[in-house]
């Protein structure tokens, strides 16, 4: 065999093999190309809807956490204000006691 004929034979064999492989793939394919495209489209629509559902659920959960956080903050703010008021009242009472003792000490 010469180099030229073996190169041409190889190329011819490659082309014939590719055609045979393509034909076998088409024959053995579980569905047509149109069916595959339709299936991909359906799956993409399904995934888009699922993503929208998950996004909506995440938003609902975030809003719930925000609502609970605001409630806790308001509750703690109320407690803090009560504690501040009680501290002011205790300080005023102690001030009055000390001033009373000071006045008694001066009077004696």
BELVENNOR-V881580 format. One record per residue. N is the residue number from 1. SS is DSSP state (hx for helix, st for strand, lp for the rest). PHI is phi in whole degrees, 0 to 359 (999 if undefined). OMEGA is omega in whole degrees, 0 to 359 (NA if undefined). Layout:
[[N | SS | PHI | OMEGA] [N | SS | PHI | OMEGA]]
This chain:
[[1 | lp | 999 | 178] [2 | lp | 269 | 182] [3 | hx | 294 | 182] [4 | hx | 294 | 182] [5 | hx | 288 | 179] [6 | hx | 290 | 177] [7 | hx | 292 | 178] [8 | hx | 292 | 179] [9 | hx | 294 | 179] [10 | hx | 297 | 180] [11 | hx | 297 | 179] [12 | hx | 297 | 179] [13 | hx | 294 | 178] [14 | hx | 297 | 180] [15 | hx | 296 | 181] [16 | hx | 296 | 179] [17 | hx | 297 | 179] [18 | hx | 295 | 178] [19 | hx | 296 | 180] [20 | hx | 295 | 178] [21 | hx | 298 | 178] [22 | hx | 295 | 180] [23 | hx | 295 | 179] [24 | hx | 296 | 179] [25 | hx | 298 | 178] [26 | hx | 294 | 181] [27 | hx | 291 | 185] [28 | hx | 269 | 181] [29 | lp | 297 | 183] [30 | lp | 290 | 180] [31 | lp | 205 | 181] [32 | lp | 282 | 178] [33 | hx | 298 | 178] [34 | hx | 297 | 178] [35 | hx | 294 | 179] [36 | hx | 296 | 179] [37 | hx | 298 | 179] [38 | hx | 296 | 179] [39 | hx | 295 | 178] [40 | hx | 297 | 179] [41 | hx | 298 | 179] [42 | hx | 299 | 180] [43 | hx | 295 | 180] [44 | hx | 293 | 177] [45 | hx | 295 | 179] [46 | hx | 298 | 179] [47 | hx | 294 | 178] [48 | hx | 296 | 179] [49 | hx | 295 | 179] [50 | hx | 296 | 178] [51 | hx | 297 | 178] [52 | hx | 295 | 178] [53 | hx | 297 | 180] [54 | hx | 296 | 178] [55 | hx | 296 | 178] [56 | hx | 298 | 179] [57 | hx | 296 | 178] [58 | hx | 297 | 178] [59 | hx | 296 | 179] [60 | hx | 298 | 180] [61 | hx | 295 | 179] [62 | hx | 297 | 179] [63 | hx | 296 | 178] [64 | hx | 295 | 178] [65 | hx | 297 | 179] [66 | hx | 297 | 180] [67 | hx | 296 | 179] [68 | hx | 295 | 179] [69 | hx | 298 | 178] [70 | hx | 299 | 179] [71 | hx | 298 | 180] [72 | hx | 296 | 180] [73 | hx | 297 | 179] [74 | hx | 296 | 179] [75 | hx | 298 | 180] [76 | hx | 294 | 178] [77 | hx | 298 | 178] [78 | hx | 299 | 179] [79 | hx | 297 | 180] [80 | hx | 296 | 179] [81 | hx | 297 | 176] [82 | hx | 297 | 180] [83 | hx | 296 | 178] [84 | hx | 297 | 180] [85 | hx | 297 | 179] [86 | hx | 297 | 178] [87 | hx | 296 | 178] [88 | hx | 297 | 180] [89 | hx | 296 | 179] [90 | hx | 295 | 179] [91 | hx | 294 | 179] [92 | hx | 295 | 179] [93 | hx | 297 | 180] [94 | hx | 295 | 178] [95 | hx | 299 | 179] [96 | hx | 298 | 179] [97 | hx | 297 | 181] [98 | hx | 294 | 178] [99 | hx | 294 | 177] [100 | hx | 296 | 179] [101 | hx | 295 | 179] [102 | hx | 295 | 179] [103 | hx | 295 | 178] [104 | hx | 295 | 179] [105 | hx | 294 | 178] [106 | hx | 289 | 182] [107 | hx | 287 | 184] [108 | lp | 278 | NA]]
